[in-house]
Amino acid sequence: MINLGNLSPNKGANRQRKRLGRGPGSGHGKTAGRGHKGYKSRSGSGIKPGFEGGQMPLQRRLPKRGFNNVNAIRYSIISLNQLDLFDAGTEVTSDVLIEKGLARKGRPVKILANGELNKAITVSVEKISASARTKIEAAGGKVVDPTE
């Protein structure tokens, strides 16, 4: 009868690892399977990622242009006409916009004055343009600072 005490893997399923450099009796002593001399026998050898045998690597052959600022804050841009799909009196926050699929998670939201807004809504996002603020207030809505 098989139980947990006498379980064993199938024959040949588990192999012992090759132990290198453990004396002549192991069959892998002295040079440890690396052969004599040459780059591959030395410690620290091995082809680095992107190395193409001396040929100019692809990442150096391709043109590089411009400047990529790693500290730049990338906003999810929302237009006023996108806010028109919310009902009047709704409070629109970053979380609500992410839930609706209008903004990306992990990015601050900025509202721009593209289009028109015909409903009175309360907007509470990280950034808003001055002209978008005036259009929202003209439609009877208000802009609230989310840090307050």
MDAnalysis code that builds the backbone (N, CA, C; Angstrom):
import MDAnalysis as mda
import numpy as np

u = mda.Universe.empty(444, n_residues=148, atom_resindex=np.repeat(np.arange(148), 3), trajectory=True)
u.add_TopologyAttr("name", ["N", "CA", "C"] * 148)
u.add_TopologyAttr("resid", np.arange(1, 149))
u.add_TopologyAttr("resname", ["MET", "ILE", "ASN", "LEU", "GLY", "ASN", "LEU", "SER", "PRO", "ASN", "LYS", "GLY", "ALA", "ASN", "ARG", "GLN", "ARG", "LYS", "ARG", "LEU", "GLY", "ARG", "GLY", "PRO", "GLY", "SER", "GLY", "HIS", "GLY", "LYS", "THR", "ALA", "GLY", "ARG", "GLY", "HIS", "LYS", "GLY", "TYR", "LYS", "SER", "ARG", "SER", "GLY", "SER", "GLY", "ILE", "LYS", "PRO", "GLY", "PHE", "GLU", "GLY", "GLY", "GLN", "MET", "PRO", "LEU", "GLN", "ARG", "ARG", "LEU", "PRO", "LYS", "ARG", "GLY", "PHE", "ASN", "ASN", "VAL", "ASN", "ALA", "ILE", "ARG", "TYR", "SER", "ILE", "ILE", "SER", "LEU", "ASN", "GLN", "LEU", "ASP", "LEU", "PHE", "ASP", "ALA", "GLY", "THR", "GLU", "VAL", "THR", "SER", "ASP", "VAL", "LEU", "ILE", "GLU", "LYS", "GLY", "LEU", "ALA", "ARG", "LYS", "GLY", "ARG", "PRO", "VAL", "LYS", "ILE", "LEU", "ALA", "ASN", "GLY", "GLU", "LEU", "ASN", "LYS", "ALA", "ILE", "THR", "VAL", "SER", "VAL", "GLU", "LYS", "ILE", "SER", "ALA", "SER", "ALA", "ARG", "THR", "LYS", "ILE", "GLU", "ALA", "ALA", "GLY", "GLY", "LYS", "VAL", "VAL", "ASP", "PRO", "THR", "GLU"])
u.atoms.positions = np.array([
    [0.838, -1.192, 0.000],
    [0.000, 0.000, 0.000],
    [0.882, 1.254, 0.000],
    [0.512, 2.261, -0.811],
    [1.290, 3.497, -0.887],
    [0.737, 4.483, 0.136],
    [1.648, 5.041, 0.918],
    [1.294, 6.141, 1.811],
    [2.432, 7.148, 1.818],
    [2.278, 8.223, 2.573],
    [3.281, 9.302, 2.540],
    [4.660, 8.828, 2.972],
    [4.736, 7.776, 3.749],
    [6.028, 7.298, 4.237],
    [6.863, 6.593, 3.198],
    [6.231, 6.025, 2.161],
    [7.035, 5.298, 1.178],
    [6.883, 5.841, -0.250],
    [6.469, 7.084, -0.389],
    [6.420, 7.713, -1.710],
    [7.825, 8.008, -2.200],
    [8.084, 7.807, -3.480],
    [9.379, 8.177, -4.063],
    [9.152, 8.565, -5.513],
    [10.011, 9.452, -6.029],
    [9.847, 9.864, -7.428],
    [10.164, 8.709, -8.372],
    [9.668, 8.809, -9.596],
    [9.949, 7.793, -10.599],
    [11.438, 7.709, -10.874],
    [11.890, 6.534, -11.298],
    [13.311, 6.327, -11.553],
    [13.744, 7.231, -12.704],
    [14.818, 7.978, -12.493],
    [15.339, 8.888, -13.507],
    [14.709, 10.269, -13.483],
    [13.728, 10.486, -12.605],
    [13.061, 11.794, -12.554],
    [13.950, 12.847, -11.912],
    [14.701, 12.483, -10.884],
    [15.592, 13.416, -10.200],
    [17.035, 13.047, -10.477],
    [17.806, 14.025, -10.958],
    [19.232, 13.785, -11.215],
    [20.049, 14.625, -10.256],
    [21.186, 14.087, -9.847],
    [22.081, 14.864, -8.992],
    [22.791, 15.904, -9.830],
    [23.068, 17.075, -9.228],
    [23.760, 18.118, -9.986],
    [25.220, 17.738, -10.165],
    [25.842, 18.255, -11.224],
    [27.251, 17.981, -11.513],
    [28.117, 18.797, -10.559],
    [28.885, 18.124, -9.715],
    [29.751, 18.821, -8.754],
    [31.122, 18.983, -9.385],
    [31.460, 20.237, -9.696],
    [32.704, 20.536, -10.410],
    [33.819, 20.898, -9.439],
    [35.039, 20.551, -9.814],
    [36.218, 20.958, -9.051],
    [36.316, 20.314, -7.690],
    [35.949, 19.030, -7.581],
    [35.999, 18.329, -6.300],
    [36.958, 17.138, -6.350],
    [38.077, 17.327, -7.000],
    [39.129, 16.303, -7.005],
    [39.049, 15.376, -8.209],
    [40.167, 14.626, -8.462],
    [40.255, 13.795, -9.665],
    [39.287, 12.611, -9.653],
    [38.910, 12.133, -8.484],
    [38.000, 10.982, -8.406],
    [36.611, 11.288, -8.919],
    [36.227, 12.563, -8.939],
    [34.878, 12.929, -9.374],
    [34.748, 12.908, -10.886],
    [35.889, 12.958, -11.584],
    [35.844, 13.048, -13.041],
    [35.695, 14.469, -13.537],
    [35.467, 15.411, -12.601],
    [35.341, 16.822, -12.981],
    [36.245, 17.671, -12.095],
    [37.431, 17.178, -11.794],
    [38.359, 17.914, -10.944],
    [39.257, 18.810, -11.763],
    [40.269, 19.348, -11.144],
    [41.292, 20.205, -11.757],
    [40.703, 21.351, -12.562],
    [40.464, 21.182, -13.853],
    [39.955, 22.299, -14.662],
    [38.441, 22.429, -14.587],
    [37.776, 21.507, -13.936],
    [36.327, 21.547, -13.699],
    [35.514, 21.682, -14.984],
    [35.908, 20.955, -16.014],
    [35.138, 20.933, -17.252],
    [35.320, 22.147, -18.123],
    [36.247, 23.059, -17.756],
    [36.440, 24.287, -18.531],
    [37.551, 24.165, -19.571],
    [38.313, 23.102, -19.523],
    [39.429, 22.955, -20.460],
    [40.612, 23.782, -20.008],
    [41.666, 23.838, -20.849],
    [42.891, 24.558, -20.507],
    [42.921, 25.921, -21.193],
    [43.238, 26.936, -20.463],
    [43.443, 28.305, -20.954],
    [42.263, 28.851, -21.765],
    [42.392, 30.069, -22.205],
    [41.360, 30.702, -23.007],
    [40.363, 31.480, -22.170],
    [39.601, 32.312, -22.857],
    [38.681, 33.229, -22.193],
    [37.634, 32.494, -21.365],
    [37.109, 31.393, -21.907],
    [36.029, 30.684, -21.220],
    [36.503, 29.913, -20.000],
    [37.812, 29.738, -19.851],
    [38.308, 29.028, -18.669],
    [38.501, 29.966, -17.482],
    [38.512, 31.271, -17.754],
    [38.778, 32.245, -16.696],
    [37.519, 32.550, -15.883],
    [37.750, 32.982, -14.650],
    [36.605, 33.410, -13.844],
    [36.100, 34.752, -14.373],
    [34.829, 34.983, -14.274],
    [34.253, 36.230, -14.779],
    [34.033, 36.215, -16.264],
    [34.304, 35.069, -16.910],
    [34.103, 35.005, -18.356],
    [32.630, 34.796, -18.639],
    [32.270, 34.846, -19.881],
    [30.881, 34.661, -20.289],
    [30.463, 35.843, -21.128],
    [29.663, 35.566, -22.122],
    [29.262, 36.617, -23.053],
    [28.189, 37.480, -22.403],
    [28.423, 38.769, -22.383],
    [27.500, 39.710, -21.754],
    [26.256, 39.879, -22.633],
    [25.119, 40.210, -22.058],
    [23.920, 40.440, -22.872],
    [24.152, 41.575, -23.874],
    [23.774, 41.355, -25.109],
    [23.941, 42.371, -26.141],
    [25.255, 42.279, -26.880],
    [26.181, 41.409, -26.432],
    [27.468, 41.278, -27.119],
    [27.280, 40.484, -28.394],
    [27.814, 41.002, -29.509],
    [27.608, 40.369, -30.813],
    [28.925, 39.982, -31.447],
    [29.859, 39.482, -30.643],
    [31.120, 38.984, -31.182],
    [32.034, 40.076, -31.697],
    [31.915, 41.275, -31.212],
    [32.766, 42.371, -31.660],
    [32.066, 43.274, -32.655],
    [31.029, 42.762, -33.312],
    [30.223, 43.610, -34.192],
    [29.553, 44.681, -33.332],
    [29.327, 45.842, -33.922],
    [28.685, 46.926, -33.186],
    [27.294, 46.475, -32.744],
    [27.018, 46.448, -31.447],
    [25.734, 45.920, -30.969],
    [24.542, 46.751, -31.444],
    [23.407, 46.079, -31.508],
    [22.192, 46.715, -32.026],
    [21.838, 47.972, -31.248],
    [21.980, 47.942, -29.920],
    [21.590, 49.105, -29.126],
    [22.502, 50.305, -29.377],
    [23.678, 50.069, -29.964],
    [24.554, 51.196, -30.323],
    [24.401, 51.590, -31.782],
    [23.874, 50.674, -32.620],
    [23.691, 50.988, -34.048],
    [22.450, 51.835, -34.280],
    [21.436, 51.673, -33.431],
    [20.193, 52.401, -33.646],
    [20.341, 53.868, -33.237],
    [19.688, 54.785, -33.962],
    [19.810, 56.199, -33.616],
    [19.059, 56.526, -32.329],
    [19.612, 57.448, -31.592],
    [18.971, 57.913, -30.369],
    [18.685, 59.405, -30.528],
    [17.458, 59.802, -30.196],
    [17.114, 61.195, -30.367],
    [16.406, 61.725, -29.146],
    [16.606, 62.993, -28.883],
    [15.854, 63.667, -27.835],
    [16.353, 63.352, -26.439],
    [15.518, 63.691, -25.493],
    [15.850, 63.542, -24.084],
    [14.650, 62.955, -23.373],
    [14.857, 61.894, -22.621],
    [13.768, 61.258, -21.887],
    [13.937, 61.559, -20.408],
    [13.120, 62.460, -19.901],
    [13.227, 62.890, -18.514],
    [12.562, 61.858, -17.607],
    [13.374, 61.190, -16.782],
    [12.834, 60.149, -15.904],
    [12.028, 60.744, -14.754],
    [12.212, 62.016, -14.469],
    [11.498, 62.658, -13.365],
    [10.222, 63.372, -13.812],
    [9.905, 63.305, -15.113],
    [8.727, 64.008, -15.628],
    [7.457, 63.382, -15.070],
    [6.491, 64.218, -14.730],
    [5.192, 63.735, -14.263],
    [4.283, 63.631, -15.478],
    [3.803, 62.437, -15.756],
    [2.925, 62.215, -16.901],
    [1.481, 62.141, -16.398],
    [0.656, 63.030, -16.939],
    [-0.729, 63.139, -16.496],
    [-1.659, 62.346, -17.410],
    [-2.771, 61.901, -16.857],
    [-3.884, 61.402, -17.667],
    [-4.696, 62.627, -18.051],
    [-4.793, 62.895, -19.341],
    [-5.458, 64.106, -19.826],
    [-6.943, 63.810, -20.053],
    [-7.785, 64.648, -19.481],
    [-9.238, 64.519, -19.627],
    [-9.772, 65.814, -20.240],
    [-10.620, 65.684, -21.254],
    [-11.252, 66.853, -21.870],
    [-12.595, 67.128, -21.203],
    [-13.053, 68.379, -21.310],
    [-14.344, 68.752, -20.715],
    [-15.496, 67.967, -21.337],
    [-15.430, 67.721, -22.652],
    [-16.529, 66.976, -23.279],
    [-16.592, 65.528, -22.790],
    [-15.497, 64.996, -22.239],
    [-15.531, 63.658, -21.635],
    [-16.274, 63.696, -20.297],
    [-16.219, 64.845, -19.613],
    [-16.916, 64.979, -18.333],
    [-18.425, 65.130, -18.527],
    [-18.847, 65.363, -19.763],
    [-20.261, 65.551, -20.057],
    [-21.074, 64.269, -19.867],
    [-20.402, 63.114, -19.818],
    [-21.136, 61.859, -19.643],
    [-21.594, 61.628, -18.196],
    [-21.078, 62.434, -17.256],
    [-21.518, 62.313, -15.859],
    [-22.817, 63.085, -15.651],
    [-23.635, 62.601, -14.721],
    [-24.899, 63.275, -14.419],
    [-24.639, 64.578, -13.668],
    [-25.587, 65.485, -13.743],
    [-25.469, 66.754, -13.031],
    [-25.442, 66.506, -11.527],
    [-24.589, 67.257, -10.821],
    [-24.477, 67.127, -9.369],
    [-23.496, 66.049, -8.919],
    [-22.891, 65.331, -9.859],
    [-21.941, 64.268, -9.527],
    [-20.618, 64.873, -9.090],
    [-19.952, 64.220, -8.116],
    [-18.593, 64.632, -7.759],
    [-17.614, 63.756, -8.532],
    [-16.831, 64.378, -9.399],
    [-15.882, 63.657, -10.242],
    [-14.503, 63.730, -9.600],
    [-13.962, 62.563, -9.224],
    [-12.615, 62.472, -8.659],
    [-11.765, 61.609, -9.567],
    [-10.467, 61.518, -9.256],
    [-9.551, 60.689, -10.043],
    [-9.999, 59.232, -10.028],
    [-10.442, 58.756, -8.852],
    [-10.866, 57.365, -8.723],
    [-12.078, 57.065, -9.602],
    [-13.009, 58.002, -9.675],
    [-14.205, 57.828, -10.506],
    [-13.808, 57.758, -11.980],
    [-12.867, 58.609, -12.389],
    [-12.414, 58.626, -13.782],
    [-11.689, 57.332, -14.140],
    [-10.901, 56.792, -13.198],
    [-10.201, 55.528, -13.427],
    [-11.225, 54.396, -13.550],
    [-12.239, 54.430, -12.684],
    [-13.292, 53.410, -12.698],
    [-14.047, 53.393, -14.031],
    [-14.278, 54.589, -14.603],
    [-14.979, 54.706, -15.882],
    [-14.076, 54.379, -17.073],
    [-12.764, 54.255, -16.815],
    [-11.826, 53.939, -17.888],
    [-11.337, 55.150, -18.649],
    [-11.548, 56.346, -18.104],
    [-11.104, 57.572, -18.780],
    [-9.670, 57.935, -18.420],
    [-9.212, 57.551, -17.222],
    [-7.861, 57.887, -16.772],
    [-7.109, 56.606, -16.453],
    [-5.778, 56.699, -16.478],
    [-4.943, 55.544, -16.169],
    [-4.601, 55.519, -14.690],
    [-4.587, 54.322, -14.127],
    [-4.270, 54.145, -12.704],
    [-2.803, 54.501, -12.464],
    [-2.530, 55.167, -11.349],
    [-1.154, 55.513, -11.004],
    [-0.670, 56.824, -11.595],
    [-1.510, 57.486, -12.375],
    [-1.134, 58.780, -12.951],
    [-2.057, 59.871, -12.414],
    [-1.504, 61.058, -12.121],
    [-2.378, 62.163, -11.729],
    [-3.222, 62.613, -12.919],
    [-4.355, 63.215, -12.633],
    [-5.299, 63.607, -13.687],
    [-5.237, 65.111, -13.909],
    [-5.265, 65.523, -15.185],
    [-5.342, 66.946, -15.522],
    [-6.513, 67.145, -16.478],
    [-7.332, 68.157, -16.187],
    [-8.487, 68.442, -17.035],
    [-8.179, 69.653, -17.900],
    [-8.417, 69.497, -19.223],
    [-8.197, 70.575, -20.176],
    [-9.537, 71.040, -20.725],
    [-9.562, 72.257, -21.266],
    [-10.819, 72.893, -21.688],
    [-11.217, 72.546, -23.117],
    [-10.969, 71.313, -23.570],
    [-11.403, 70.910, -24.910],
    [-12.885, 70.579, -24.873],
    [-13.660, 71.210, -25.727],
    [-15.094, 70.957, -25.768],
    [-15.857, 71.830, -24.786],
    [-17.134, 71.497, -24.616],
    [-18.008, 72.278, -23.743],
    [-18.592, 71.386, -22.663],
    [-18.979, 71.992, -21.536],
    [-19.625, 71.286, -20.436],
    [-20.965, 71.965, -20.178],
    [-22.044, 71.174, -20.160],
    [-23.391, 71.737, -20.013],
    [-24.039, 71.369, -18.688],
    [-23.317, 70.677, -17.819],
    [-23.896, 70.229, -16.552],
    [-23.109, 70.785, -15.381],
    [-23.795, 70.965, -14.256],
    [-23.139, 71.446, -13.034],
    [-22.585, 70.234, -12.280],
    [-21.272, 70.049, -12.341],
    [-20.633, 68.943, -11.623],
    [-19.526, 69.482, -10.728],
    [-19.191, 68.720, -9.694],
    [-18.089, 69.075, -8.803],
    [-16.872, 68.270, -9.224],
    [-15.765, 68.962, -9.479],
    [-14.549, 68.302, -9.958],
    [-13.469, 68.404, -8.890],
    [-12.870, 67.263, -8.563],
    [-11.796, 67.230, -7.573],
    [-10.664, 66.362, -8.103],
    [-9.745, 66.983, -8.868],
    [-8.599, 66.266, -9.447],
    [-7.308, 67.021, -9.134],
    [-6.177, 66.382, -9.476],
    [-4.860, 66.937, -9.131],
    [-4.572, 68.270, -9.825],
    [-4.914, 68.368, -11.129],
    [-4.606, 69.590, -11.869],
    [-5.735, 69.932, -12.816],
    [-5.907, 71.222, -13.042],
    [-6.947, 71.676, -13.959],
    [-6.484, 72.976, -14.596],
    [-6.736, 73.126, -15.898],
    [-6.298, 74.349, -16.568],
    [-7.237, 75.496, -16.181],
    [-6.737, 76.727, -16.296],
    [-7.505, 77.905, -15.884],
    [-8.762, 78.050, -16.727],
    [-8.651, 77.794, -18.038],
    [-9.827, 77.934, -18.906],
    [-10.849, 76.837, -18.632],
    [-10.389, 75.632, -18.252],
    [-11.324, 74.552, -17.897],
    [-12.054, 74.907, -16.610],
    [-11.328, 75.528, -15.669],
    [-11.940, 75.937, -14.400],
    [-13.061, 76.959, -14.644],
    [-12.801, 77.949, -15.517],
    [-13.818, 78.978, -15.793],
    [-15.034, 78.371, -16.498],
    [-14.807, 77.395, -17.406],
    [-15.921, 76.761, -18.122],
    [-16.779, 75.930, -17.169],
    [-16.131, 75.215, -16.223],
    [-16.874, 74.409, -15.246],
    [-17.718, 75.315, -14.356],
    [-17.115, 76.419, -13.891],
    [-17.836, 77.345, -13.015],
    [-18.943, 78.084, -13.771],
    [-18.726, 78.319, -15.072],
    [-19.754, 78.970, -15.890],
    [-20.961, 78.051, -16.082],
    [-20.715, 76.734, -16.082],
    [-21.804, 75.769, -16.240],
    [-22.527, 75.521, -14.924],
    [-22.078, 76.189, -13.836],
    [-22.725, 76.040, -12.533],
    [-22.052, 75.031, -11.619],
    [-20.949, 74.454, -12.064],
    [-20.224, 73.481, -11.242],
    [-19.182, 74.161, -10.389],
    [-18.426, 73.347, -9.651],
    [-17.343, 73.945, -8.873],
    [-16.131, 73.021, -8.881],
    [-14.959, 73.633, -8.620],
    [-13.687, 72.917, -8.604],
    [-13.177, 72.896, -7.178],
    [-12.889, 71.677, -6.674],
    [-12.421, 71.493, -5.304],
    [-10.993, 70.947, -5.348],
    [-10.122, 71.463, -4.481],
    [-8.755, 70.964, -4.389],
    [-8.764, 69.617, -3.648],
    [-8.223, 68.528, -4.240],
    [-8.310, 67.215, -3.599],
    [-7.478, 67.077, -2.320],
    [-6.521, 67.997, -2.099],
    [-5.686, 67.907, -0.891],
    [-6.411, 68.409, 0.337],
    [-7.484, 69.158, 0.138],
    [-8.220, 69.717, 1.292],
    [-9.148, 68.686, 1.901],
])
